[in-house]
Amino acid sequence: MEYEFRLPDIGEGVAEGEVVRWFVKEGDSIQEDAPLVSVLTDKANVEIPSPKAGRVLRLHAKEGEKVKVGGALVTLEVAGDGPSAGPGGAVAPPVPAAPTPAPVRAAPLTASAPGRSTAAPYVRRLAAERGIDLATVTGSGPGGRILESDLTKASAGNPPAPAAASAPAASAAQAPAPPALATAAAAPSDEDVLERVPLRGVRRVIAEHMTEARHKAAHYTYVEEVDVTALIEVRDRMAKHVEKKGTRLSYLPFVVKGVVAGLRAYPRVNARFDDERQELVVHRSYNIGIATAAPDGLLVPVLQHADRKSVSEIAREIQELAEKAREGKLSRAEMSGGTFTITSLGALGGVLATPILNYPEVAILGVHRIVRRPVYRADGTIGPADLMNLSISLDHRVLDGIVGAQFIAVVKSYLEDPHQLFAELA
């Protein structure tokens, strides 16, 4: 008999998933609990096993396509008589013999509820600027939410009406023809194209997230130089003991502790902005996201309750999360609940960067490479010092420049005198 397997509910708040990779193809046999498909939700890959043993009759989505929770994933031929119910309880009728039907999508929003379409304020603004009626747009976001990409599709399918003539026809006839150079903007020939890389999976989620952050938040960046000469000495002495247990001790755990001290002093930096309700949501917990390079793009696992952990505990957890990120094994819980983000390229950190907010968080800290340079000291002498730049991007809608400067001043004081980090524990 045929068994239609539908995308199960794989996490609170997840409305859809993107098919990243099929582990089978049509005609293959598969055992129960064998890997069936990898699905991406909120930048976390979830490997879904086969619910039954059988033969694959049809795959209902291609790699790169999105499927709503409850939407058909695959039809299996399994032992038994008659149609079988998939997850959700409904009996699954025979599926038409289309080799790769389109993934399930939200129904179009109708004009019966004008102004009530589910969309963020900036999406509504873009729609108004483009003359698009949101009631005619199909939302591809969670719960049918309309995204900017949906507006782009709508615009492509409905070219704008020609503008009204503002000058006599004779004047238009006398207007000079556009220059022939306009053809220079044409797409390059196929012979000149080295590669076409589809924007899908983690990369597509990152692109959507970064676009949303730039459109919604009013970014500004503040930069400060920090003398980490004393920090290097403390880190080198601690590393001898921490690394005996198999944990590499970088400077990042000290930065995390310094950030927590800054967040305690200026709690509104430890916040997320609720655009729908126009409220700054200030958090009690200090959950620090650590931007981590992974094969498919930048992921942000979260150190939960960083204020409750020692430097060595933070170092170990950062190492474990980074390994999971590289292996694509981060869970949804390990990437959720962040209140502030740190991004660092270590020795490749450069002189300065302007990080993009991990929206809806309102602040992100960039950590840059350490260089040794001569500096003037308070006693008038010149000597070597190890210097590092910190750059913080903040949402100017809710945090003024003075707050960014004050926050960084606290972080700087802890990094320049790292013994403060241990005095707090005494």
C-alpha positions as CSV (number, residue, x, y, z in Angstrom):
1,M,0.0,0.0,0.0
2,E,1.0,3.6,-0.4
3,Y,2.0,5.6,2.7
4,E,2.3,9.4,2.5
5,F,4.8,10.8,5.0
6,R,4.3,14.5,5.8
7,L,6.7,17.0,7.4
8,P,6.2,16.6,11.1
9,D,6.2,19.3,13.8
10,I,10.0,19.5,14.4
11,G,10.1,22.4,16.9
12,E,8.1,25.0,18.6
13,G,7.3,27.9,16.3
14,V,8.5,26.1,13.1
15,A,6.0,26.5,10.3
16,E,8.0,25.2,7.4
17,G,11.3,23.6,6.5
18,E,13.6,23.7,3.4
19,V,14.6,20.3,1.9
20,V,18.4,20.5,2.0
21,R,19.3,16.9,1.0
22,W,17.5,13.7,0.1
23,F,19.3,10.6,1.2
24,V,17.2,8.5,-1.2
25,K,15.8,8.7,-4.7
26,E,12.6,7.4,-6.3
27,G,12.8,3.7,-6.6
28,D,15.1,3.1,-3.7
29,S,14.3,0.8,-0.8
30,I,14.7,2.2,2.7
31,Q,14.6,0.6,6.2
32,E,12.7,2.0,9.1
33,D,14.6,4.7,11.0
34,A,17.2,5.0,8.2
35,P,18.1,8.6,7.2
36,L,15.5,9.9,4.8
37,V,15.9,13.7,4.4
38,S,17.7,16.6,5.9
39,V,15.5,19.7,6.5
40,L,16.6,23.2,7.4
41,T,14.6,25.2,10.0
42,D,15.9,28.5,11.4
43,K,19.5,27.7,10.3
44,A,19.5,24.3,12.1
45,N,19.6,21.2,10.0
46,V,17.3,18.4,11.2
47,E,17.9,14.9,9.9
48,I,14.5,13.1,9.6
49,P,14.5,9.2,9.5
50,S,12.1,7.1,7.6
51,P,9.0,6.2,9.7
52,K,8.6,2.9,7.9
53,A,10.4,0.4,5.7
54,G,9.5,0.3,2.1
55,R,10.2,1.5,-1.4
56,V,10.3,5.2,-2.4
57,L,7.5,5.9,-4.9
58,R,7.6,9.7,-5.0
59,L,9.5,12.6,-3.6
60,H,7.2,15.6,-3.2
61,A,9.8,18.4,-3.0
62,K,13.1,19.0,-4.7
63,E,16.3,20.0,-2.8
64,G,16.1,23.7,-2.1
65,E,12.2,23.8,-1.9
66,K,10.3,24.7,1.2
67,V,7.6,22.5,2.7
68,K,5.0,23.6,5.3
69,V,4.6,21.5,8.4
70,G,2.0,18.9,7.5
71,G,2.9,19.1,3.8
72,A,3.7,15.9,1.8
73,L,7.4,14.9,1.8
74,V,7.5,11.4,0.3
75,T,5.2,8.6,-0.7
76,L,6.4,5.1,0.3
77,E,5.2,1.7,-0.8
78,V,4.9,-0.4,2.4
79,A,3.5,-3.7,3.4
80,G,-0.3,-3.7,4.0
81,D,-3.6,-3.1,2.3
82,G,-5.3,0.1,1.4
83,P,-4.2,3.8,1.9
84,S,-2.4,4.6,5.1
85,A,-2.5,7.7,7.3
86,G,0.6,9.8,7.6
87,P,1.5,11.9,10.7
88,G,-1.5,14.1,11.7
89,G,-4.1,11.3,11.6
90,A,-5.7,11.9,8.2
91,V,-5.9,9.1,5.7
92,A,-3.5,9.8,2.9
93,P,-5.3,9.4,-0.5
94,P,-3.4,8.2,-3.5
95,V,-1.1,11.0,-4.8
96,P,-1.3,12.0,-8.5
97,A,1.6,10.7,-10.5
98,A,3.5,14.0,-10.8
99,P,7.2,13.4,-10.3
100,T,7.9,16.5,-8.2
101,P,4.8,18.5,-7.2
102,A,5.5,21.9,-5.8
103,P,5.8,22.2,-2.0
104,V,2.7,23.1,0.0
105,R,2.3,26.9,0.3
106,A,0.1,29.2,2.3
107,A,-3.2,30.1,0.7
108,P,-3.2,33.7,-0.9
109,L,-4.5,36.4,1.4
110,T,-7.8,37.7,0.2
111,A,-9.1,41.2,-0.1
112,S,-11.8,40.6,2.4
113,A,-9.6,41.7,5.3
114,P,-7.8,44.8,3.9
115,G,-4.8,46.0,5.9
116,R,-4.8,42.8,8.0
117,S,-2.3,40.7,6.0
118,T,0.5,39.3,8.2
119,A,3.6,41.3,7.4
120,A,6.2,43.3,9.2
121,P,6.0,47.2,9.1
122,Y,8.9,47.5,6.7
123,V,7.3,45.0,4.3
124,R,4.1,47.0,4.4
125,R,6.1,50.1,3.7
126,L,7.8,48.5,0.7
127,A,4.5,47.2,-0.6
128,A,3.0,50.7,-0.4
129,E,6.0,52.2,-2.2
130,R,5.7,49.6,-5.0
131,G,2.0,49.9,-5.3
132,I,1.4,46.2,-4.2
133,D,-1.9,45.2,-2.5
134,L,-0.8,42.8,0.3
135,A,-4.2,41.1,0.0
136,T,-3.1,39.7,-3.3
137,V,0.3,38.3,-2.1
138,T,0.9,34.8,-1.0
139,G,3.1,34.8,2.1
140,S,6.0,32.2,2.2
141,G,7.0,33.0,5.8
142,P,6.0,31.1,8.9
143,G,2.2,31.1,9.2
144,G,1.8,32.7,5.8
145,R,3.8,35.8,6.9
146,I,4.6,38.0,3.9
147,L,8.4,38.5,3.3
148,E,10.2,41.0,1.1
149,S,11.0,38.2,-1.3
150,D,7.2,37.6,-1.8
151,L,6.9,41.3,-2.8
152,T,9.7,40.8,-5.4
153,K,7.8,37.8,-6.9
154,A,4.6,39.8,-6.9
155,S,6.3,42.7,-8.7
156,A,7.7,40.4,-11.3
157,G,4.3,39.0,-12.1
158,N,2.6,42.5,-12.2
159,P,4.7,45.1,-14.0
160,P,3.9,48.7,-13.0
161,A,1.4,50.6,-15.1
162,P,2.9,53.2,-17.4
163,A,3.2,56.7,-15.9
164,A,0.8,59.4,-17.1
165,A,2.2,61.7,-19.8
166,S,3.5,64.9,-18.3
167,A,4.4,66.7,-21.6
168,P,2.8,67.1,-25.1
169,A,3.3,64.2,-27.5
170,A,5.3,66.5,-29.8
171,S,7.8,67.0,-27.0
172,A,8.1,63.3,-26.4
173,A,8.8,62.8,-30.1
174,Q,11.6,65.3,-29.9
175,A,13.2,63.6,-27.0
176,P,16.6,62.2,-27.8
177,A,16.9,58.4,-28.1
178,P,18.7,56.6,-25.2
179,P,22.4,56.1,-25.9
180,A,23.5,52.8,-27.4
181,L,25.6,52.2,-24.3
182,A,22.5,51.0,-22.5
183,T,23.2,47.5,-23.9
184,A,26.4,47.3,-21.9
185,A,24.3,46.4,-18.8
186,A,23.1,43.2,-20.4
187,A,23.9,39.9,-18.6
188,P,27.2,38.3,-19.5
189,S,27.2,35.6,-22.0
190,D,27.1,32.0,-20.9
191,E,30.7,31.5,-22.1
192,D,31.9,34.1,-19.5
193,V,30.0,32.5,-16.6
194,L,32.3,30.4,-14.4
195,E,29.6,29.1,-12.0
196,R,26.0,29.7,-10.9
197,V,25.6,29.1,-7.2
198,P,22.0,28.6,-6.1
199,L,21.1,30.6,-2.9
200,R,19.6,27.8,-0.8
201,G,19.9,26.2,2.6
202,V,21.8,28.0,5.3
203,R,23.0,30.6,2.8
204,R,19.5,31.6,1.8
205,V,18.4,31.9,5.4
206,I,21.4,34.1,6.2
207,A,20.7,36.3,3.2
208,E,17.1,36.7,4.3
209,H,18.1,37.4,7.9
210,M,20.7,40.0,6.9
211,T,18.4,41.8,4.5
212,E,15.7,41.9,7.2
213,A,18.3,43.3,9.7
214,R,19.5,46.0,7.4
215,H,15.9,47.1,6.4
216,K,14.5,47.2,9.9
217,A,17.3,48.4,12.2
218,A,19.1,51.7,12.1
219,H,22.7,50.6,12.4
220,Y,25.5,52.6,13.7
221,T,29.0,51.5,14.8
222,Y,31.3,52.7,17.6
223,V,35.0,51.7,17.8
224,E,37.4,51.6,20.7
225,E,41.0,50.6,21.1
226,V,41.9,48.3,24.0
227,D,45.3,47.6,25.5
228,V,45.2,43.8,26.2
229,T,48.8,43.4,27.3
230,A,47.8,42.3,30.8
231,L,45.1,40.0,29.3
232,I,47.7,38.2,27.2
233,E,49.7,37.5,30.3
234,V,46.7,36.2,32.3
235,R,45.5,34.1,29.3
236,D,48.9,32.5,28.8
237,R,49.2,31.5,32.5
238,M,45.6,30.1,32.6
239,A,46.0,28.2,29.3
240,K,48.7,25.9,30.8
241,H,46.0,24.5,33.2
242,V,42.9,24.7,31.1
243,E,44.5,23.0,28.0
244,K,45.5,20.0,30.1
245,K,41.8,19.1,30.0
246,G,41.7,19.2,26.2
247,T,40.1,22.7,26.0
248,R,41.8,25.4,23.9
249,L,41.8,28.7,25.7
250,S,41.5,31.7,23.4
251,Y,40.8,35.3,24.3
252,L,37.1,35.0,23.4
253,P,36.0,33.6,26.8
254,F,37.5,36.7,28.5
255,V,35.6,38.9,26.0
256,V,32.4,37.1,26.9
257,K,32.9,37.8,30.6
258,G,33.7,41.5,29.8
259,V,30.6,41.7,27.7
260,V,28.5,40.3,30.6
261,A,29.9,43.0,32.9
262,G,29.0,45.6,30.3
263,L,25.4,44.2,30.0
264,R,25.0,44.3,33.7
265,A,25.9,48.0,33.8
266,Y,23.8,48.8,30.7
267,P,20.9,46.4,30.7
268,R,19.1,47.9,27.6
269,V,22.0,46.6,25.4
270,N,21.0,43.1,26.5
271,A,17.7,43.3,24.6
272,R,15.7,42.5,21.5
273,F,13.3,44.8,19.6
274,D,9.7,43.7,19.0
275,D,8.8,45.5,15.8
276,E,5.2,44.4,15.8
277,R,4.5,45.9,19.2
278,Q,7.2,48.6,19.0
279,E,8.7,47.6,22.3
280,L,12.3,47.1,23.5
281,V,12.3,43.7,25.3
282,V,15.1,43.8,28.0
283,H,16.2,40.3,29.2
284,R,17.3,39.0,32.6
285,S,19.4,36.2,31.1
286,Y,22.8,36.8,29.5
287,N,22.6,34.5,26.5
288,I,25.6,35.3,24.3
289,G,25.6,34.2,20.7
290,I,29.0,33.4,19.2
291,A,29.2,33.8,15.4
292,T,30.8,30.6,14.1
293,A,32.1,29.8,10.6
294,A,30.5,26.6,9.2
295,P,30.8,25.0,5.7
296,D,27.6,26.5,4.5
297,G,27.8,29.9,6.1
298,L,27.9,31.8,9.4
299,L,25.9,30.2,12.3
300,V,25.3,31.7,15.8
301,P,25.2,29.1,18.5
302,V,24.3,30.5,21.9
303,L,26.0,30.3,25.3
304,Q,23.1,30.1,27.7
305,H,23.5,32.0,31.0
306,A,27.1,33.0,30.3
307,D,27.1,34.9,33.6
308,R,26.9,31.7,35.5
309,K,30.0,30.1,33.9
310,S,33.7,30.3,34.5
311,V,36.2,31.3,31.8
312,S,37.2,27.6,31.4
313,E,33.6,26.5,31.2
314,I,32.9,29.1,28.5
315,A,36.0,28.0,26.6
316,R,34.9,24.4,26.6
317,E,31.4,25.2,25.5
318,I,32.5,27.5,22.7
319,Q,34.8,24.7,21.4
320,E,31.9,22.1,21.6
321,L,29.4,24.4,19.8
322,A,32.0,25.3,17.1
323,E,32.6,21.6,16.4
324,K,28.8,20.9,16.2
325,A,28.4,23.9,13.8
326,R,31.1,22.6,11.5
327,E,29.5,19.1,11.5
328,G,26.0,20.5,11.0
329,K,24.8,19.0,14.3
330,L,23.6,22.1,16.1
331,S,20.1,21.7,17.6
332,R,17.4,24.3,17.4
333,A,17.8,24.9,21.2
334,E,21.5,25.6,20.8
335,M,20.8,28.4,18.3
336,S,17.8,30.0,20.1
337,G,17.4,32.6,22.9
338,G,20.3,34.8,22.2
339,T,20.3,38.3,23.7
340,F,23.7,39.7,22.4
341,T,26.1,38.5,19.8
342,I,29.9,38.5,19.5
343,T,31.7,38.0,16.1
344,S,35.4,37.4,15.9
345,L,37.8,36.1,13.2
346,G,40.6,35.6,15.6
347,A,44.0,36.3,14.1
348,L,42.3,37.2,10.8
349,G,40.1,39.8,12.6
350,G,41.4,42.8,10.7
351,V,41.7,46.3,11.9
352,L,38.0,47.2,11.9
353,A,34.6,45.9,10.8
354,T,31.0,47.1,11.0
355,P,29.0,44.0,12.0
356,I,25.4,43.6,11.0
357,L,23.0,43.1,13.9
358,N,21.7,39.6,14.6
359,Y,18.2,40.9,14.4
360,P,16.0,41.3,16.5
361,E,18.9,41.8,18.9
362,V,19.9,45.4,19.3
363,A,23.7,45.1,19.6
364,I,26.6,43.0,18.2
365,L,30.3,43.2,19.1
366,G,33.2,42.8,16.6
367,V,36.5,41.5,18.0
368,H,39.6,42.3,15.9
369,R,43.2,41.0,15.8
370,I,45.8,41.9,18.4
371,V,48.9,43.9,17.2
372,R,52.0,45.0,19.1
373,R,52.7,48.7,18.7
374,P,54.7,51.4,20.6
375,V,52.5,53.6,22.8
376,Y,53.0,56.6,25.1
377,R,52.6,55.7,28.7
378,A,51.2,57.9,31.5
379,D,54.7,58.5,32.9
380,G,55.9,60.0,29.6
381,T,57.8,56.9,28.4
382,I,57.3,55.0,25.2
383,G,57.0,51.2,25.3
384,P,55.4,48.2,23.5
385,A,51.7,47.3,24.0
386,D,49.4,44.7,22.6
387,L,46.4,46.5,21.2
388,M,43.1,45.3,19.9
389,N,40.0,47.1,18.4
390,L,36.5,46.5,19.5
391,S,33.6,47.6,17.2
392,I,30.0,47.5,18.3
393,S,27.0,48.0,16.1
394,L,23.8,49.0,17.7
395,D,20.2,49.8,16.7
396,H,20.0,53.6,16.8
397,R,16.2,53.4,17.1
398,V,16.6,52.4,20.8
399,L,20.2,52.9,21.8
400,D,22.0,56.3,21.4
401,G,25.7,56.7,20.8
402,I,26.5,57.5,24.4
403,V,25.1,54.1,25.5
404,G,27.4,52.4,23.0
405,A,30.4,54.3,24.3
406,Q,29.6,53.7,27.9
407,F,29.0,50.0,27.3
408,I,32.4,49.6,25.5
409,A,34.1,51.5,28.3
410,V,33.1,48.9,30.8
411,V,34.1,46.0,28.5
412,K,37.5,47.8,27.9
413,S,38.1,48.2,31.6
414,Y,37.7,44.5,32.3
415,L,39.9,43.5,29.4
416,E,42.6,45.9,30.3
417,D,42.5,44.8,33.9
418,P,41.3,41.1,33.6
419,H,41.8,40.5,37.4
420,Q,38.4,42.2,37.8
421,L,36.8,39.2,36.2
422,F,38.0,37.0,39.1
423,A,37.5,39.6,41.8
424,E,33.7,39.3,41.1
425,L,33.8,35.7,42.0
426,A,35.5,36.3,45.3
